[in-house]
């Protein structure tokens, strides 16, 4: 039995759900911070937010494809679940790092904006 195909069939819907759900949440809720950063310019904030969302999706799709391309051979059911949880954990951890990195830089930009006013 080929456990890799079963793993891919389980992995792809989960990773698609994570990508779409987190991307939409960050897109919807991050617009407030971008509007503040852009001095109330809604058009500019919306454009930047869309570009960030596209970059987010491209990064995640690329990571998901690379993960599938370099997935090790799975020989048992227990290694299948271990590999799935490890791979999904890595991408969730990467998304958290990217999110907090964006929050950090937005905070730094807002601090310098407030100081310069």
C-alpha positions as CSV (number, residue, x, y, z in Angstrom):
1,X,0.0,0.0,0.0
2,X,1.3,3.4,-0.9
3,X,1.0,5.6,2.2
4,X,2.4,8.7,0.4
5,X,-0.7,9.1,-1.8
6,X,-3.0,8.7,1.2
7,X,-0.9,11.3,3.0
8,X,-1.1,13.7,0.1
9,X,-4.9,13.3,0.0
10,X,-5.1,14.1,3.7
11,X,-2.5,16.9,3.5
12,X,-3.8,18.9,0.6
13,X,-7.3,19.8,2.0
14,X,-5.9,20.6,5.4
15,X,-3.2,22.9,4.1
16,X,-5.7,24.6,1.7
17,X,-8.1,25.2,4.5
18,X,-5.2,26.6,6.7
19,X,-4.0,28.8,3.9
20,X,-7.4,30.3,3.0
21,X,-8.7,30.7,6.5
22,X,-5.6,32.4,8.0
23,X,-5.1,34.5,4.8
24,X,-8.6,35.8,4.9
25,X,-8.4,36.5,8.7
26,X,-5.2,38.4,8.3
27,X,-6.5,40.2,5.2
28,X,-9.7,41.3,6.9
29,X,-8.3,42.3,10.3
30,X,-5.0,43.7,9.1
31,X,-6.7,46.4,7.0
32,X,-7.3,48.6,10.1
33,X,-3.5,48.7,10.8
34,X,-2.7,49.5,7.2
35,X,-5.3,52.4,7.1
36,X,-3.7,53.8,10.3
37,X,-0.2,53.4,8.7
38,X,-1.3,55.1,5.5
39,X,-2.8,58.1,7.3
40,X,-6.4,57.2,6.5
41,X,-5.8,56.6,2.8
42,X,-8.2,53.7,2.2
43,X,-7.2,53.1,-1.4
44,X,-3.5,52.8,-0.6
45,X,-4.2,50.6,2.4
46,X,-6.5,48.3,0.4
47,X,-3.9,48.0,-2.4
48,X,-1.1,47.1,0.0
49,X,-3.4,44.7,1.8
50,X,-4.2,42.9,-1.5
51,X,-0.5,42.7,-2.4
52,X,0.3,41.2,1.0
53,X,-2.5,38.7,0.5
54,X,-1.1,37.7,-2.9
55,X,2.4,37.3,-1.5
56,X,1.0,35.3,1.4
57,X,-0.8,32.9,-0.9
58,X,2.2,32.5,-3.3
59,X,4.6,31.8,-0.3
60,X,2.2,29.2,1.1
61,X,1.5,27.5,-2.3
62,X,5.3,27.4,-2.9
63,X,6.0,25.9,0.5
64,X,3.2,23.3,0.1
65,X,4.5,22.2,-3.3
66,X,8.1,22.0,-2.1
67,X,6.9,20.0,0.9
68,X,5.2,17.5,-1.3
69,X,8.1,17.3,-3.7
70,X,10.6,16.4,-1.0
71,X,8.4,14.2,1.2
72,X,10.1,11.1,2.4
73,X,8.9,7.6,1.7
74,X,6.2,6.6,4.2
75,X,6.0,2.9,5.0
76,X,3.5,2.6,7.9
77,X,0.4,4.2,9.3
78,X,2.2,5.6,12.3
79,X,4.9,7.2,10.2
80,X,2.2,8.7,8.0
81,X,0.6,10.5,11.0
82,X,4.0,11.5,12.3
83,X,5.0,13.0,9.0
84,X,1.6,14.7,8.6
85,X,1.7,16.3,12.0
86,X,5.4,17.3,11.6
87,X,4.8,18.9,8.2
88,X,1.6,20.7,9.3
89,X,3.3,21.9,12.5
90,X,6.2,23.4,10.5
91,X,3.9,25.4,8.2
92,X,1.8,26.6,11.1
93,X,4.9,27.7,12.9
94,X,6.2,29.4,9.8
95,X,2.9,31.3,9.4
96,X,3.1,32.4,13.0
97,X,6.7,33.7,12.5
98,X,5.7,35.5,9.4
99,X,2.7,37.1,11.1
100,X,4.6,38.3,14.1
101,X,7.3,39.6,11.9
102,X,4.8,41.7,10.0
103,X,3.3,42.9,13.3
104,X,6.7,43.8,14.6
105,X,7.6,45.9,11.4
106,X,4.2,47.5,11.3
107,X,4.7,48.5,15.0
108,X,8.2,49.9,14.2
109,X,6.8,51.9,11.3
110,X,4.0,53.3,13.4
111,X,6.4,54.2,16.2
112,X,8.6,56.2,13.8
113,X,5.6,57.8,12.3
114,X,4.3,58.9,15.7
115,X,7.8,60.2,16.7
116,X,8.2,62.2,13.4
117,X,4.8,63.9,13.8
